Amino acid sequence: MLSKIQKIWLWIFGTMFLLPEIFFSLIPLSITNLLGGNFNSLYSIGVENYFLGDNIIYLLIAIITEWIGVLGLFVLCIKLKKKIFALLSVIVLLWLFIVFCYIIAISSTSF
C-alpha cells in the first residue's frame, strides 16, 4: 500500500512524463523517425516544423522533463520493490537518453 506522500509523488512524476508525451508524442515520433517511417500524430507536423528550427530548446526541455519524471518513477519503483516497473523505467530512461542525443546531433548539424 502506498502512503499519501508516495501517491502524491507518483502523480507528480507520472504527470511529468505523460504531459509532454501526450502533447508531443516524443517516443513514437522518435522511433518512427529513426526507422524511416512517418508517424502522423496530432502534433508531429508542429514538432518537425517548430522544434527542429530555432526553438529546439523547447523540445529539449520537454525531454528533460520526461526524463526527470521517469527517473522519479524509477526511484519509487525501487522503494516499493516493483522490479518489473523498475526495469521498464530503465528502458524508457535509456530510450529518452538516446532521443536526447539524437536531437542534440540534429541541432548541431542544422546550425
C-alpha positions in Angstrom: 0.0 0.0 0.0 1.2 3.5 -0.9 1.4 6.2 1.7 -0.2 9.6 0.9 3.2 11.2 0.2 4.2 8.3 -2.2 0.9 8.7 -4.0 1.5 12.5 -4.4 5.0 11.9 -5.8 3.7 9.1 -8.1 1.2 11.6 -9.6 3.8 14.3 -9.9 6.3 12.1 -11.6 3.7 10.4 -13.8 2.4 13.8 -14.9 6.0 15.0 -15.7 6.3 12.0 -18.0 2.8 11.9 -19.5 2.1 15.5 -20.2 5.0 16.1 -22.7 4.4 12.6 -24.1 0.7 13.4 -24.8 1.4 16.8 -26.2 4.4 16.0 -28.4 4.4 12.1 -28.8 8.1 12.1 -28.4 8.7 8.4 -28.1 6.6 7.2 -31.1 7.7 10.1 -33.2 11.4 9.4 -32.5 11.0 5.7 -33.1 9.3 6.2 -36.5 11.8 8.9 -37.5 14.8 6.6 -36.7 13.2 3.7 -38.6 12.4 6.0 -41.6 8.6 5.8 -41.2 6.0 8.5 -40.9 4.1 8.9 -37.7 1.1 11.1 -38.1 0.2 12.3 -34.7 -1.7 15.4 -33.9 1.5 17.3 -33.2 4.0 15.6 -35.4 3.9 18.3 -38.1 4.2 21.0 -35.5 7.1 19.2 -33.8 9.0 18.7 -37.0 8.5 22.3 -38.3 8.5 24.2 -35.0 11.1 22.4 -32.8 13.7 21.4 -35.4 14.2 25.1 -36.2 15.4 27.8 -33.9 13.2 26.6 -31.0 14.9 23.3 -30.3 15.4 24.3 -26.7 11.7 23.6 -26.0 11.9 20.1 -27.3 15.0 19.5 -25.1 13.1 20.9 -22.1 10.2 18.5 -22.8 12.6 15.6 -23.0 14.4 16.6 -19.8 11.1 16.9 -18.0 10.1 13.4 -19.2 13.5 12.1 -18.0 13.1 13.6 -14.5 9.6 12.1 -14.3 10.7 8.6 -15.3 13.7 8.8 -13.0 11.3 9.7 -10.1 9.1 6.8 -11.1 12.1 4.5 -11.1 13.1 5.6 -7.6 9.5 5.0 -6.4 9.5 1.5 -8.0 12.8 0.7 -6.3 11.4 1.8 -2.9 8.2 -0.3 -3.5 10.2 -3.3 -4.8 8.4 -3.4 -8.1 11.1 -4.9 -10.2 9.2 -5.2 -13.5 8.2 -1.5 -13.4 11.7 -0.5 -12.4 13.0 -2.4 -15.5 10.5 -0.7 -17.7 11.5 2.7 -16.3 15.2 2.0 -17.1 14.3 1.1 -20.7 12.3 4.3 -21.1 15.2 6.3 -19.5 17.6 4.8 -21.9 15.4 5.5 -24.8 14.9 9.1 -23.8 18.6 9.5 -23.5 19.1 8.2 -27.0 16.4 10.6 -28.3 18.1 13.4 -26.4 21.4 12.6 -28.0 19.8 12.3 -31.4 18.1 15.7 -31.1 21.4 17.3 -30.0 23.1 15.7 -33.0 20.4 17.1 -35.4 20.5 20.5 -33.8 24.3 20.7 -34.0 24.3 19.8 -37.7 21.5 22.3 -38.6 23.4 25.3 -37.4 
